[in-house]
Amino acid sequence: MFELFQGPTDVTKETEIESMISQTLNKLGQIDILVNNSGVTMRKEPENLSGDEWDHVLNVNLRACFLASKTVYTQNARSGFRKDNKYRVYDIYLRWWWEMARHILPAKEE
């Protein structure tokens, strides 16, 4: 049986990600599965994106996943998770239509 905890978080801000994870740990005691499901797109052609818009896409779609995963791993390591436990971080995301998200796919391709 799983419990779910979620809350509004600006995933472009490292302090908010850390706060969300701390709140989750306070409520649930541990995090077994992290779902990195944040994502954003810009409805314009990639050649028309500004540098700031591109940075925003990468910050939400890539950097936020890294920061959340790093924070959960660090917190679990501090609390002494066993080295032989399988530690999995799931990244669940949607693949947008090619016309809407060509600039996202490089960050999300496996």
N, C-alpha and C positions, 0 to 999 in steps of 0.2 A: 504494500500500500504506500502511495506517495502523497505527500502534502505539497501544495503549491503555494508559493508566496510571490507576489508581484506588486509592483508599485510604479508610479510615474517617475522617470529618471531621465535627465538630460545626459545621454550617453556620450556627448562630446566633452563632458566635464569629468575629469578623473575623480575629483572629490565626491561627486554625486554617485558615481559607480561604487566607490569604496563605501559610501554611506548606505547604499542599497544592499550591498553584500553584508555589511555589519548588521543592518536591520534584519535581514534574512537569517543570519546566524543566531541573533538574539531570539528570534521567534521559533526557529526550527532546530537549532543546536548544531546542525551540520548541513552541508550542501553536497548531495550525492551526484546530481546532474545539473549542469548549467546549460540553459538553452540560450544561445546567442542569436537572437532573432531580430535585432534592430536592422533597419535598412531604409535607405532613402534614394530617390532618383530625381533627376531634373528632366523635365519634359522639354528638352531641346536637343538639337543636334550636338554631338560632342565637340565639333569645331567651334561652336558658339558658346561653350562653357567658359566662364572666367576662371582664373586660378583659384579664387576664393570659393567658387562653387565646387570645383574639383576637390579642393581640400576638404570641404564639408562632406562630400560624398565619401571620401576615403576615411575621414574621421568617424563617421557614423557606421559605415559598412565594414571597416577593417580594424581601425585603431580601437574602437570600443570593444570589439570582440577580444582583441589582445589584452586590453586592460582588465576586462571582467575575468577572463581566464586566468591571468596572472594573479589577480587579487584573490580569487577563490583558491588557487593552488597554494599561494602563500599562507592564507588563513588555515587551510587544511594541514599544511606542513607544520605550522605553529602549534596546532592542537594535537599533533602527533599521529596523523594517519599512518597506518602500517604500510611499509614499503611493498609488501606483497599484494596489497589490494590493487585491483585494477582501477585506475583512475581515468575516467573518460569525460571529455568535454564535448558535448554535441553542439554543432553549429547547424541550426535548421534555418533555411532561408528559401525564399521563392526565387524562381528564375523568371524575370520579367521578359516581356516580349522584346525581341531584338530592336524594334523601332523605339522602344521607350527606355532601354537601359544598356545600350552599347558601352557606355562609359562606366557601368558598374561591373560588368562581367569580368574584366581583368582582375578585379579584386576578389571575386567570388569563385572563379574557376578552380576546379580541383586538379 
